Amino acid sequence: MIRFFNSPAVEVDETLVTHLVNGRGVYESQCWVLGAIDRSTKEFVLEVVGNNRSQEKFKEFFAKHINTAIGNPTRVYTDGHRSYEFLSDAGYFHRRITHERGFGVGVNTTNRLESFWSTLKRFGNFNKGVTFSSISDVESAVSEASWRILCNQQDINPAVDLSRIIK
């Protein structure tokens, strides 16, 4: 588990990685992933939340992964989803990016995480309408895609460095 202790800025967002559309154009299942990227270390954490994008689920995610120091709150950049409304009251310095007006300007952006989602979906073949039978299947696919991204970014030979990555 990655915790963002004393991090000056974190981007948080959610993305739909899989869905099934029946013949009438209706979604039969959806699976969402909630993620965060630490802007200073570029470390990320992902959590598959299924179809549960409630404020309670988001609060759990923040409690597990993102710490804010009293007197020095973490700047959190999110989109306009209503489940992030608790952040200011919880002691975070919250900046909301409204995607209808663009993807932000300067430091007020979630572009790093949006770019990560694009890469994750490409490495995991999620854009091809893949469906999974359970959340654990999605977690495995997301973990594998994240590992591939890490290997690609750090120029790691997966066969040689697997034991180092697991540690």
C-alpha positions as CSV (number, residue, x, y, z in Angstrom):
1,M,0.0,0.0,0.0
2,I,1.4,3.4,-1.0
3,R,0.7,6.3,1.3
4,F,1.3,9.9,0.3
5,F,2.9,11.3,3.5
6,N,3.7,14.9,3.3
7,S,3.0,15.1,-0.4
8,P,2.4,18.6,-1.7
9,A,0.0,17.6,-4.5
10,V,-2.0,14.5,-5.5
11,E,-4.3,14.0,-8.5
12,V,-7.3,11.7,-7.9
13,D,-9.7,10.5,-10.5
14,E,-11.8,7.5,-11.5
15,T,-12.2,5.7,-14.8
16,L,-14.5,3.1,-16.3
17,V,-12.3,0.2,-17.4
18,T,-14.9,-2.3,-18.5
19,H,-18.6,-2.4,-19.4
20,L,-20.9,-4.7,-21.3
21,V,-23.5,-3.3,-23.6
22,N,-26.4,-5.5,-24.6
23,G,-28.2,-5.4,-28.0
24,R,-30.4,-2.5,-26.9
25,G,-27.5,-0.2,-26.0
26,V,-27.9,-0.6,-22.2
27,Y,-25.0,-1.1,-19.9
28,E,-25.3,-4.5,-18.1
29,S,-22.2,-4.2,-16.0
30,Q,-19.6,-1.5,-15.2
31,C,-16.3,-1.6,-13.3
32,W,-14.6,1.6,-12.1
33,V,-11.1,2.1,-10.9
34,L,-10.2,4.9,-8.5
35,G,-6.6,6.1,-8.6
36,A,-4.2,8.7,-7.3
37,I,-0.8,9.9,-8.5
38,D,1.6,11.8,-6.3
39,R,2.9,14.7,-8.4
40,S,6.3,14.8,-6.7
41,T,7.3,11.1,-6.7
42,K,5.1,9.9,-9.6
43,E,4.0,7.0,-7.5
44,F,0.4,5.8,-8.0
45,V,-2.1,3.7,-6.3
46,L,-5.2,2.1,-7.8
47,E,-8.3,0.5,-6.3
48,V,-11.0,-1.3,-8.2
49,V,-14.3,-0.2,-6.8
50,G,-16.7,-2.0,-9.1
51,N,-19.9,0.0,-9.5
52,N,-19.6,1.7,-6.1
53,R,-18.6,5.4,-6.6
54,S,-20.2,6.5,-3.4
55,Q,-18.7,9.2,-1.2
56,E,-18.2,6.5,1.5
57,K,-16.0,4.5,-0.9
58,F,-14.0,7.6,-1.7
59,K,-13.5,8.5,2.0
60,E,-12.2,5.0,2.6
61,F,-9.7,5.4,-0.3
62,F,-8.5,8.7,1.0
63,A,-8.1,7.3,4.6
64,K,-6.1,4.4,3.3
65,H,-3.9,6.1,0.8
66,I,-3.7,9.9,1.2
67,N,-2.6,11.5,4.4
68,T,-2.8,15.2,5.1
69,A,-0.8,16.9,7.8
70,I,-2.4,19.4,10.1
71,G,-1.3,22.9,9.1
72,N,0.1,21.7,5.8
73,P,-2.8,20.2,3.9
74,T,-2.2,18.1,0.7
75,R,-3.4,19.8,-2.4
76,V,-5.9,17.4,-4.1
77,Y,-6.9,17.9,-7.7
78,T,-10.0,16.1,-8.9
79,D,-12.7,16.3,-11.5
80,G,-16.2,17.5,-10.6
81,H,-17.7,14.2,-9.4
82,R,-19.9,14.8,-6.4
83,S,-18.2,12.1,-4.3
84,Y,-15.2,14.5,-3.8
85,E,-17.3,17.1,-2.0
86,F,-16.1,16.0,1.5
87,L,-12.4,16.9,0.8
88,S,-12.4,20.5,2.0
89,D,-14.1,19.6,5.2
90,A,-11.7,16.7,5.7
91,G,-8.7,19.0,5.8
92,Y,-7.5,18.7,2.2
93,F,-6.8,21.7,0.0
94,H,-9.2,20.7,-2.8
95,R,-9.0,22.0,-6.4
96,R,-11.8,20.9,-8.7
97,I,-11.2,20.8,-12.4
98,T,-14.4,21.1,-14.5
99,H,-13.9,19.1,-17.7
100,E,-16.7,20.9,-19.5
101,R,-14.4,24.0,-19.5
102,G,-11.2,22.0,-20.5
103,F,-8.7,19.9,-18.6
104,G,-7.3,22.7,-16.4
105,V,-4.6,25.3,-16.7
106,G,-1.2,25.4,-15.2
107,V,-1.0,23.4,-12.0
108,N,-4.8,23.1,-11.8
109,T,-5.1,20.0,-13.8
110,T,-5.5,16.2,-13.6
111,N,-3.6,15.6,-16.9
112,R,-1.0,13.2,-15.4
113,L,-3.7,10.9,-14.2
114,E,-5.8,11.2,-17.3
115,S,-2.7,10.3,-19.3
116,F,-2.1,7.3,-17.0
117,W,-5.7,6.1,-17.6
118,S,-5.1,6.2,-21.3
119,T,-1.9,4.2,-21.0
120,L,-3.5,1.7,-18.6
121,K,-6.4,1.1,-21.0
122,R,-4.0,0.6,-23.9
123,F,-1.7,-1.9,-22.0
124,G,-4.7,-3.7,-20.5
125,N,-6.7,-3.9,-23.7
126,F,-9.7,-2.4,-21.8
127,N,-10.7,-0.3,-24.8
128,K,-11.8,-3.3,-26.7
129,G,-14.9,-3.9,-24.6
130,V,-13.4,-6.6,-22.5
131,T,-15.8,-8.1,-19.9
132,F,-14.8,-9.8,-16.7
133,S,-16.7,-12.3,-14.5
134,S,-15.6,-10.8,-11.2
135,I,-14.0,-7.8,-9.6
136,S,-10.9,-9.9,-8.8
137,D,-10.5,-10.5,-12.5
138,V,-10.5,-6.8,-13.1
139,E,-8.0,-6.3,-10.2
140,S,-5.7,-8.8,-11.8
141,A,-5.9,-7.2,-15.2
142,V,-5.4,-3.7,-13.7
143,S,-2.4,-5.0,-11.7
144,E,-0.8,-6.6,-14.8
145,A,-1.3,-3.4,-16.9
146,S,0.2,-1.3,-14.1
147,W,3.2,-3.6,-13.9
148,R,3.6,-3.3,-17.7
149,I,3.5,0.5,-17.5
150,L,6.1,0.5,-14.7
151,C,8.4,-1.8,-16.7
152,N,8.0,0.4,-19.8
153,Q,8.6,3.7,-17.9
154,Q,11.7,2.4,-16.0
155,D,13.2,0.4,-18.9
156,I,13.0,-2.7,-16.8
157,N,13.5,-6.2,-18.2
158,P,10.6,-8.1,-16.6
159,A,12.3,-11.5,-16.8
160,V,15.4,-10.3,-15.0
161,D,13.8,-7.8,-12.5
162,L,10.6,-9.5,-11.5
163,S,12.0,-10.4,-8.0
164,R,13.0,-6.8,-7.4
165,I,9.6,-5.5,-8.5
166,I,7.8,-7.9,-6.2
167,K,9.8,-6.8,-3.2
